[in-house]
Amino acid sequence: MQIVVTGSIATDHLMTFQGRFADSLLVEQLDKISVSFLADSLDVRRGGVGANISFGLAALGQRPVLVDAVGKDFEDYRTWLVDHGVDCDHVHRSHDQHTARFVCTTDRDLAQMATFYAGAMNEGSRIDLAQVVAALGTVDLVVIAPSDPERMTRHTQQCRELDIPFAADPSQQLAFMDGPAIRELIDGAHYLFTNEYELHLAAQKTGWTVDEITDRVRVRVTTRGKDGAEIIARGQEPVRVPAALTEQVVDPTGVGDAFRAGFLAGVAAGLGHERSAQLGSMLATHVLETTGTQEYHLDHDGFYARLAGVYGQEAADELAGAVTVR
């Protein structure tokens, strides 16, 4: 299955704060907020939603095609992705801008405060998805992950024109998009990925109810943190899959990206929604246990042994027979 992933490619600057943000925020003074938090650690890692999803797909046996814009400083990152099985031939490179930056601080409650610098991502208007599709010949699914909002909606329009199924993953860009843009992004999507908060934010901004949003997509996939994930497909009974919990929580950054990668790798292997969500949940747990979004290491036998411990041996055997961890 040929999957094209459009979405941000960035460098992550990840810090931890041993206190609680909530202790320093005064609700009645938020319009005058001026706070500083003393971080006790800093990790500089490869990231970006599109790159994270692509890395996860490649780790589970796919060869995704990554599409977005990067800066003049991308060469080492490109080598990393290519070495791990990601096709970067259709990544646009800027000669002037830096690759996007994600700066995030996580407190002891796992609450996060983040800033995103778009950089070279702003040159993405030069990317023509139709040309990418023509060069590849066959594309089975386009994942439209967070990037420049205008480009995201343009990609959905091109997918409709080319009659290519697309997965809408608006994620953090919902905060910056207005109702009409969100409606354009998700209407007719083959898959819609959100967490619970994002789903209700999309409903508020579009003026559609959650049920109306569900009726406008083929499959709605909603992650619910420690409570797992819910998958509602048109004409089918809802599927609810518990999370693969762990006591080794290190950093939640990129967990949602890993779930999406695992879920789509399951779909690409011809598996049902329950098995695909179980695969996504287990991959997400590996990210949760590491600092950085692409720093996990998978062992085929060990991965499926852990999965069997959470979801049962039958699930592990079926997944192991369909998806090769590398």
C-alpha positions as CSV (number, residue, x, y, z in Angstrom):
1,M,0.0,0.0,0.0
2,Q,1.5,3.3,-1.1
3,I,1.0,6.0,1.6
4,V,2.0,9.6,1.1
5,V,2.4,11.6,4.3
6,T,2.1,15.4,4.2
7,G,2.9,17.2,7.4
8,S,5.5,19.2,9.3
9,I,9.1,18.2,9.5
10,A,10.8,19.9,12.5
11,T,13.5,19.8,15.0
12,D,12.2,19.4,18.6
13,H,13.7,21.2,21.6
14,L,12.2,19.3,24.5
15,M,12.6,20.5,28.1
16,T,11.2,19.3,31.5
17,F,10.0,21.3,34.4
18,Q,9.8,19.5,37.8
19,G,7.0,21.8,39.1
20,R,3.4,22.3,37.9
21,F,2.4,25.0,35.4
22,A,-0.9,25.2,37.2
23,D,0.8,26.5,40.4
24,S,2.0,29.6,38.5
25,L,-1.1,30.5,36.5
26,L,-3.7,32.9,37.9
27,V,-6.9,32.5,36.0
28,E,-8.0,36.1,36.7
29,Q,-4.7,37.4,35.3
30,L,-4.2,35.3,32.2
31,D,-4.6,38.4,30.0
32,K,-1.4,39.8,31.7
33,I,0.5,36.5,31.8
34,S,4.3,36.8,32.2
35,V,5.9,33.6,33.6
36,S,9.1,31.8,33.3
37,F,9.9,28.2,34.2
38,L,13.3,26.8,35.1
39,A,13.8,23.7,33.0
40,D,16.1,21.0,34.4
41,S,16.8,19.2,31.1
42,L,17.0,19.9,27.4
43,D,17.0,17.4,24.5
44,V,17.3,18.4,20.9
45,R,15.6,15.7,18.7
46,R,14.2,15.1,15.3
47,G,10.5,15.6,15.0
48,G,7.5,17.1,13.1
49,V,4.2,15.3,12.8
50,G,4.7,14.3,9.2
51,A,8.2,13.0,9.8
52,N,7.1,11.2,13.0
53,I,4.2,9.4,11.3
54,S,6.5,8.4,8.4
55,F,9.2,7.1,10.7
56,G,6.6,5.0,12.6
57,L,5.2,3.6,9.4
58,A,8.7,2.7,8.2
59,A,9.4,1.0,11.5
60,L,6.4,-1.2,10.9
61,G,7.4,-2.3,7.4
62,Q,5.9,0.4,5.2
63,R,7.8,2.7,2.9
64,P,6.0,6.0,3.2
65,V,6.6,9.0,1.0
66,L,7.1,12.2,3.0
67,V,6.0,15.5,1.5
68,D,6.6,18.9,3.1
69,A,9.2,21.7,3.1
70,V,12.5,21.8,5.0
71,G,15.4,24.2,5.4
72,K,19.0,24.3,4.3
73,D,19.9,22.4,7.5
74,F,18.0,19.2,6.6
75,E,20.8,17.0,5.2
76,D,21.6,15.0,8.4
77,Y,17.9,14.6,9.2
78,R,17.2,13.5,5.7
79,T,19.9,10.8,5.9
80,W,18.4,9.6,9.2
81,L,14.9,9.2,7.7
82,V,16.1,7.6,4.5
83,D,18.3,5.1,6.5
84,H,15.1,4.2,8.4
85,G,13.0,3.5,5.3
86,V,11.3,6.9,4.6
87,D,11.2,8.1,1.0
88,C,12.3,11.8,1.1
89,D,12.5,12.4,-2.7
90,H,9.5,14.7,-2.7
91,V,10.5,17.0,0.2
92,H,11.0,20.6,-0.9
93,R,14.2,22.2,0.4
94,S,14.4,26.0,1.1
95,H,17.7,27.7,0.3
96,D,17.1,30.5,2.8
97,Q,15.0,29.3,5.7
98,H,15.7,26.9,8.6
99,T,13.7,23.8,9.1
100,A,10.8,24.3,11.4
101,R,11.4,24.3,15.2
102,F,9.1,22.9,18.0
103,V,10.0,24.1,21.5
104,C,8.1,22.3,24.3
105,T,8.3,22.2,28.1
106,T,6.6,19.4,30.0
107,D,5.8,19.7,33.7
108,R,5.5,16.9,36.3
109,D,1.8,16.5,35.5
110,L,2.7,15.9,31.8
111,A,1.0,19.2,30.9
112,Q,2.9,20.9,28.1
113,M,3.6,24.5,26.9
114,A,4.9,24.7,23.3
115,T,5.9,27.2,20.6
116,F,6.2,26.3,16.9
117,Y,8.3,28.2,14.4
118,A,7.3,27.4,10.8
119,G,10.5,28.5,9.0
120,A,10.9,26.7,5.7
121,M,7.4,25.2,6.1
122,N,6.1,28.5,4.8
123,E,7.5,27.7,1.4
124,G,5.2,24.7,1.1
125,S,3.0,26.6,-1.4
126,R,5.5,25.4,-4.0
127,I,4.4,21.8,-3.3
128,D,2.0,20.4,-5.9
129,L,0.5,17.2,-4.6
130,A,-0.8,16.3,-8.1
131,Q,2.8,16.3,-9.4
132,V,3.9,14.0,-6.5
133,V,1.1,11.6,-7.3
134,A,2.0,11.7,-11.0
135,A,5.6,10.9,-10.3
136,L,4.7,8.0,-8.0
137,G,2.1,6.5,-10.4
138,T,-0.1,4.9,-7.7
139,V,-1.1,6.4,-4.3
140,D,-3.5,4.5,-2.1
141,L,-3.8,7.0,0.8
142,V,-2.7,10.6,1.5
143,V,-2.2,11.5,5.2
144,I,-2.8,15.2,5.7
145,A,-1.1,16.0,9.0
146,P,-0.5,19.4,10.6
147,S,1.4,21.8,8.5
148,D,0.5,25.1,6.9
149,P,-3.3,25.3,7.3
150,E,-3.8,26.7,3.8
151,R,-1.7,23.9,2.3
152,M,-3.6,21.3,4.3
153,T,-6.9,22.3,2.8
154,R,-5.4,22.5,-0.7
155,H,-4.2,19.0,-0.3
156,T,-7.7,17.8,0.6
157,Q,-9.1,19.5,-2.5
158,Q,-6.5,17.8,-4.7
159,C,-7.2,14.4,-3.2
160,R,-10.9,14.9,-4.0
161,E,-10.0,16.0,-7.6
162,L,-7.7,13.0,-8.0
163,D,-10.1,10.6,-6.3
164,I,-7.5,9.5,-3.7
165,P,-8.6,8.6,-0.2
166,F,-7.2,10.9,2.4
167,A,-6.7,10.8,6.2
168,A,-7.4,14.2,7.9
169,D,-5.2,14.8,11.0
170,P,-5.8,18.5,11.9
171,S,-4.4,18.1,15.5
172,Q,-2.9,21.3,16.9
173,Q,-3.7,23.3,13.8
174,L,-7.4,23.3,14.9
175,A,-6.5,26.2,17.2
176,F,-5.5,28.4,14.2
177,M,-8.1,27.3,11.6
178,D,-11.6,28.8,11.3
179,G,-14.8,26.8,10.9
180,P,-15.0,26.9,7.0
181,A,-11.3,25.7,6.7
182,I,-11.9,22.9,9.2
183,R,-15.1,21.8,7.3
184,E,-13.1,21.8,4.1
185,L,-10.3,19.8,5.7
186,I,-12.4,16.9,7.2
187,D,-15.5,16.6,4.9
188,G,-15.3,13.4,3.0
189,A,-12.1,12.1,4.7
190,H,-11.6,8.4,4.6
191,Y,-10.1,8.7,8.1
192,L,-10.4,11.5,10.7
193,F,-7.8,11.4,13.5
194,T,-8.3,13.6,16.6
195,N,-8.1,13.3,20.4
196,E,-11.3,13.9,22.5
197,Y,-10.6,17.6,23.0
198,E,-9.8,18.2,19.3
199,L,-13.0,16.5,18.3
200,H,-15.1,18.8,20.4
201,L,-13.1,21.8,19.3
202,A,-13.8,20.8,15.7
203,A,-17.5,20.5,16.5
204,Q,-17.5,23.9,18.1
205,K,-15.7,25.7,15.3
206,T,-17.6,24.0,12.4
207,G,-21.0,24.2,14.0
208,W,-21.5,20.5,13.3
209,T,-22.3,18.1,16.1
210,V,-19.9,15.2,16.8
211,D,-22.5,12.9,15.2
212,E,-22.6,15.1,12.1
213,I,-18.8,15.1,11.9
214,T,-18.9,11.3,12.2
215,D,-21.4,11.1,9.3
216,R,-19.1,13.2,7.1
217,V,-16.1,10.8,7.2
218,R,-15.7,7.2,6.5
219,V,-13.9,6.3,9.8
220,R,-13.5,8.5,12.9
221,V,-10.6,7.6,15.1
222,T,-10.5,9.3,18.4
223,T,-7.7,8.8,20.9
224,R,-8.5,9.1,24.6
225,G,-5.2,9.1,26.4
226,K,-5.0,6.4,29.1
227,D,-8.5,5.4,28.2
228,G,-7.5,4.1,24.8
229,A,-9.1,4.8,21.5
230,E,-12.5,4.7,19.9
231,I,-13.0,3.9,16.2
232,I,-16.4,4.5,14.6
233,A,-16.7,3.3,11.0
234,R,-19.7,4.0,8.8
235,G,-22.2,1.1,9.0
236,Q,-20.2,-0.8,11.7
237,E,-20.4,-1.2,15.4
238,P,-18.0,1.1,17.4
239,V,-14.6,-0.4,18.3
240,R,-13.0,0.6,21.6
241,V,-9.4,-0.5,22.3
242,P,-7.8,0.0,25.7
243,A,-4.4,1.8,25.9
244,A,-1.2,-0.2,26.3
245,L,-0.3,1.3,29.6
246,T,3.2,1.6,31.1
247,E,4.8,2.7,34.3
248,Q,7.9,4.0,32.4
249,V,6.4,7.3,31.4
250,V,9.2,9.6,30.1
251,D,7.8,12.1,27.6
252,P,4.4,12.2,25.8
253,T,5.6,14.2,22.8
254,G,4.8,12.3,19.6
255,V,2.6,9.6,21.2
256,G,-0.4,10.5,19.0
257,D,1.8,10.5,15.9
258,A,3.0,7.0,16.7
259,F,-0.6,5.8,17.3
260,R,-1.6,7.1,13.8
261,A,1.5,5.4,12.3
262,G,0.7,2.1,13.9
263,F,-3.0,2.3,13.0
264,L,-2.3,3.0,9.4
265,A,0.4,0.3,9.2
266,G,-2.3,-2.1,10.3
267,V,-4.8,-0.8,7.8
268,A,-2.1,-1.1,5.1
269,A,-1.5,-4.7,6.0
270,G,-5.2,-5.5,5.6
271,L,-6.1,-5.7,9.2
272,G,-9.3,-4.6,10.9
273,H,-9.7,-1.5,13.0
274,E,-9.4,-3.3,16.4
275,R,-6.0,-4.9,15.5
276,S,-4.8,-1.7,13.8
277,A,-5.6,0.3,17.0
278,Q,-3.9,-2.3,19.1
279,L,-0.8,-1.9,16.9
280,G,-1.0,1.9,17.2
281,S,-1.3,1.8,20.9
282,M,1.7,-0.5,21.4
283,L,3.8,1.8,19.2
284,A,2.6,4.8,21.1
285,T,3.8,3.2,24.3
286,H,7.3,2.9,23.0
287,V,7.3,6.6,22.3
288,L,6.0,7.4,25.7
289,E,8.9,5.5,27.2
290,T,11.6,7.5,25.4
291,T,12.7,11.1,25.1
292,G,12.2,12.2,21.5
293,T,9.7,11.1,18.9
294,Q,11.9,8.9,16.8
295,E,14.3,7.5,19.4
296,Y,12.6,4.2,20.1
297,H,14.1,0.9,19.0
298,L,11.9,-2.0,18.1
299,D,12.6,-5.7,18.2
300,H,10.1,-7.9,16.3
301,D,9.8,-10.7,18.9
302,G,10.0,-8.4,21.9
303,F,7.4,-6.0,20.4
304,Y,4.8,-8.7,19.9
305,A,5.6,-10.4,23.2
306,R,4.7,-7.1,24.9
307,L,1.6,-6.8,22.7
308,A,0.5,-10.3,23.7
309,G,0.8,-9.3,27.4
310,V,-1.7,-6.5,26.8
311,Y,-4.1,-7.7,24.1
312,G,-3.6,-11.5,24.2
313,Q,-1.7,-14.0,22.2
314,E,-4.3,-14.3,19.4
315,A,-4.0,-10.6,18.7
316,A,-0.2,-10.7,18.8
317,D,0.0,-13.7,16.4
318,E,-2.4,-12.1,13.9
319,L,-0.4,-8.8,13.9
320,A,3.0,-10.5,13.8
321,G,1.9,-12.5,10.8
322,A,0.9,-9.3,8.9
323,V,3.2,-6.6,10.1
324,T,7.0,-7.0,10.2
325,V,8.7,-4.8,12.8
326,R,12.1,-3.6,11.7
